[in-house]
Amino acid sequence: MAKTGSEAALRASLTRRVGFTAEHRYYREDWSPEENARVFGRAAKPAFHGHDYLCDVTVSGAVDEPSGMLIDLAALDDVLQSEVRDRFDGRRINLDVPEFRDGGLVPSCEKLAWFLFEKIQAALGERARVESVIVRESDTLSAEVRRG
């Protein structure tokens, strides 16, 4: 069956969810303890606190005619394993992830989503386009970074 002009131009999107458990705290080395407490509240305390995070990654691309898929799911899962789970699962983000060590990025949901968006897109290359990354810290808190 031949494709019509509109079918040839269609793109699909696919969302895959991956979970990880990690601990963090909000703290900036270049701020006083008082400023950290004012801005971050309880999350600035020296004791780490943990979450069972969920990360939803939406990619888009043209659908491959023979397979009917826009990306090989095993390839996407490999990227999510290396860029999300291997990097964050079971970690104290401020200590174990170089970019988030004290003096680096503050491990907020927003910064985690932004960081993962960049890392996942770099790992996927041209295989698919990352459209959004949502990081859920709890049932009541999540952040989304999406292509603008």
N, C-alpha and C positions, 0 to 999 in steps of 0.2 A: 504494500500500500504506500503510495507516494505521500510525502508530507506536504501540507499546504504551507504557504508563506508564513502564516502565524505560528504553526507548529514548529517550524525551523527556528523561530526566534524565541520560543518559550524557554524559560529557565525554571528549575525546580529548587526547592529548599528542603533541607533535612536537618532535624535536630536530634542530637545525641546527648544523653545525660551521663555524667560520671560523678561519683562521690568520693570524698576524701575526708579524713579526720585530721584536724590540726589545732594547734594552740597558737595564740598570739597575744600581744598587748599593744596598745597604742602609746607611743612615746617617741618624742624627738629629742635627740641628744643635744641639739643646739638651743633647746628651750629649758628654762628653769623647771624644777619639779612643780612649782606653783602654777606656771603657765600650762604645763602638760595636764595637771589636774583640772584647771579651769576649762580647757578646751576638750579634753577627752574623758573627764569624769572618772568613774570607777575603772574604766578600761585602761587607764594609765598606771594603775597600781603595779608594783614589781612582780606580783604573782601573775603568771600566765593564766588565761582561761581558754577553754577549748570549744570547738563546734564540730558537728557533723555536717560538713558543707555539701551542697549539691551544685554542680556546674552544668548548665545547659549551653551547648555550643551549636549554633545554627550556621550551616554552610549552604552555599548556593552554587549552581552551575548548570551547564547543559546536561541533559540526560543522554547517556550513552545508549544508542539504539539497540545493540545486541544484548547488553546486560539489563537495560531498563533502569539503571542506577546513575546517579550523578557522581558518586565516588564509591570506590571499593570500601565497604564497611570495615573490613579488616585493616586496611591502611589508615582509615580515620581512627579506629580504636587504638592502633599502634601509636599514633600521634598523641591521642588523649592520655594514653598510659605514660608516655615519656614526658609530656609537657605539663600534665596535671598531677596524676597520681604519684609518679616517681619523684616529682619535685616537691610535693606538699604533703602527701599522706604520712601520718605519724610524726610529723615534724613540729618543732617550735619555729614558726615562720621567722621571727625576729633573729633567731640564732642560726638556723639551718639553711635558710635560703639567702644566698649572698646579696641579692638586690634589695632584700628587706631587712638586712642586719641593721642594728642601731646606727643611725646616721644615714640610712638609705630610705627606701620607700616605707611609708606607714601602711601596715597590712589591713587597710579598710576593705570592705566589700568592693568599693569603687576602684581602688588601686589593684586589687586582685583581679577583677574583671578586665581592667585595662591591660594589665601585664599579661594575662592569659590570652587575650585577644591577639596581642602582638606576637607572642611566642607560638601560638597555634597557627596563625597565618604564615609566619616564617617557615614553620615545619611543613605545612601543606604545600607551599609554593603555588604553582599554577594548577594543582589538582582540583582545588575548589576555593571559593572565595568565602572567607568568614564574614557573616552578616551581623552576628551578635553573640555575645557571651554574657550569660547571667550567672552570677555567683549568689547562692542563697546561704546565708549564715544560720538562719532559723526560719520558722514558719512566718515570722513577722518582719524579717529584714532581708532584702536582696538588693543587688545593684546590677544594672544592665549597661553594657557598652555596646553600641551598635554603629555600624557604618553610616556615615552621615550623607 
